[in-house]
Amino acid sequence: MFCRIPAACLSAALAFGSAAGVRAAPLDAQPAGSNQVLAPAMTAIDVDEHLGLDVDRGLSFVDHTGKSVTLGDYLDGKRPVLVTMNYFRCPVLCNVQLNELTDTLAKLDWTAGDEHFRIVTVSIDPRETTELAKSKRHSHLHSLDRGDDVDWAFLTGDALNVRLLAAQLGISYTYDPEQDQYAHPAVIAFLSPEGKIARYVYGLSYMPNDLKFALIEASEGRVGSTIDRLILSCFHYDATLGRYGPFAFGLMRIAGAVTVLLIGTALLVYWRRERRATA
């Protein structure tokens, strides 16, 4: 399934707009009569959702400890994987996105590395080093304040492997040599435990339930409690927003189930009282 999300350009525009002192807007958001022209690089930023595609487990990278790894090393068949593509010396967009992700993870009652999920952040800049990856990881784990054994890998790689991963995820990015920066969308991809692309969530900030619901979907219900899955049935993924929102029929189903439960409980109590009264 392929789905283009041009709105992702708005988030990407922050990377260049903020660096230039102004906030750029995507072409389709320019006011009528405006003379503002976006840099050509900005028009190339987009996300093509490759839902259901199996990523290449053999793509090779280097983790924050300097160890050579493959993407398959993070696909254990048990836990879904949350994937972001950023770069570690990014002055604006990546910092905002990763800081907001860290804040949301701190509010989540699951921790990466337990039985629920893993996180992989891949640098799109092939010039970046293990030292940068290690420093970036340390900074975010310090902010998360859940110990140093959180399963959040920060990876670097050569241009080919990074491009191949981005292409498989459907994430377009481009380099602006004038500003020595990358334009890229703010998006999180969720992989199933076997490496199938299951969901995308967009934006520079995230709600804890957006992450939890996407992880439950990516795992096909293998993570999360029965209550979590019941709550998910009340929410519907809105592809136009890249978020989860209340689902009317789901809410009605839950309300109906609660009503039946309450009526059944009341009838049971009444039946027991009547039985005692006639005994």
Secondary structure, 3 states (H helix, E strand, C coil): CEEECCCHHHHHHHHHHHHCCCCCCCHHHCCCCCCCCCCHHHHHCCEEEECCCECCCCCEEECCCCCEEEHHHHCCCCCCEEEEEECCCCCCHHHHHHHHHHHHHHHCCCCCCCCCCEEEEEECCCCCCHHHHHHHHHHHHHHHCCCCCCCEEEEECCHHHHHHHHHHHCECCEEECCCCEEECCCEEEEECCCCEEEEEEECCCCCHHHHHHHHHHHCCCCCCCHHHHHHHCCEEEECCCCEEEECHHHHHHHHHHHHHHHHHHHHHHHHHHHHHHHC
